[in-house]
Amino acid sequence: MDFRTEMQKLEKIVNDMKDENIDINEALKLYDEGIKSYEFCKKVLEEAEQKIEVLNEKGETECPDKNTTDLKQ
């Protein structure tokens, strides 16, 4: 599993479930698949957030100031 693939799966599932003619069994199957993809993506994002917090606490990374522009001419 990889994050990008699972996000693409989620997008497709959402679009497929918007179909008014979808069979209830197919909708349930898609829902189950969507929950699994969602949980995977959520876990990946939470782990990334934790790593960023640890790095910031150690002073190993700096978040750029949003209001600063670095223009090199």
C-alpha positions in Angstrom: 0.0 0.0 0.0 1.1 3.5 -0.7 -0.4 6.8 0.3 -0.9 8.2 -3.2 -2.5 5.0 -4.4 -4.9 4.8 -1.5 -5.9 8.5 -1.9 -6.7 7.8 -5.5 -8.7 4.8 -4.5 -10.7 6.9 -2.1 -11.4 9.5 -4.7 -12.7 6.8 -7.1 -14.8 5.2 -4.3 -16.4 8.6 -3.5 -17.2 9.2 -7.2 -18.6 5.6 -7.6 -20.8 6.0 -4.6 -22.3 9.2 -5.9 -24.0 7.1 -8.6 -27.7 7.0 -7.8 -28.0 3.6 -9.5 -25.4 1.8 -7.4 -26.5 -1.5 -6.0 -26.7 -1.6 -2.2 -24.3 -4.6 -2.0 -21.8 -2.7 -4.2 -22.2 0.4 -2.1 -21.4 -1.6 1.1 -18.4 -3.2 -0.6 -17.1 0.2 -1.7 -17.8 1.7 1.8 -15.7 -1.1 3.4 -12.9 -0.5 1.0 -13.1 3.2 1.6 -12.8 2.8 5.3 -9.7 0.7 4.9 -8.1 3.2 2.6 -9.1 6.1 4.9 -7.6 4.3 7.9 -4.4 3.7 6.1 -4.1 7.3 4.9 -4.9 8.6 8.3 -2.2 6.5 9.9 0.4 7.7 7.4 -0.5 11.3 8.0 -0.4 10.9 11.8 3.0 9.3 11.6 4.3 12.1 9.4 2.9 14.7 11.7 4.7 13.0 14.7 8.0 12.9 12.8 7.7 16.6 12.0 6.9 17.4 15.6 10.0 15.4 16.8 12.2 17.1 14.3 10.9 20.6 15.2 11.5 19.9 18.9 15.1 18.8 18.2 15.6 22.0 16.1 16.4 19.9 13.0 13.9 21.7 10.8 12.7 25.1 10.4 9.3 26.1 9.0 9.7 29.0 6.6 7.9 32.2 7.5 4.9 32.4 5.2 5.2 36.2 4.9 8.9 36.0 3.8 9.8 35.8 0.2 13.2 34.7 -0.9 13.7 36.3 -4.2 17.2 35.8 -5.7 17.9 37.8 -8.8 
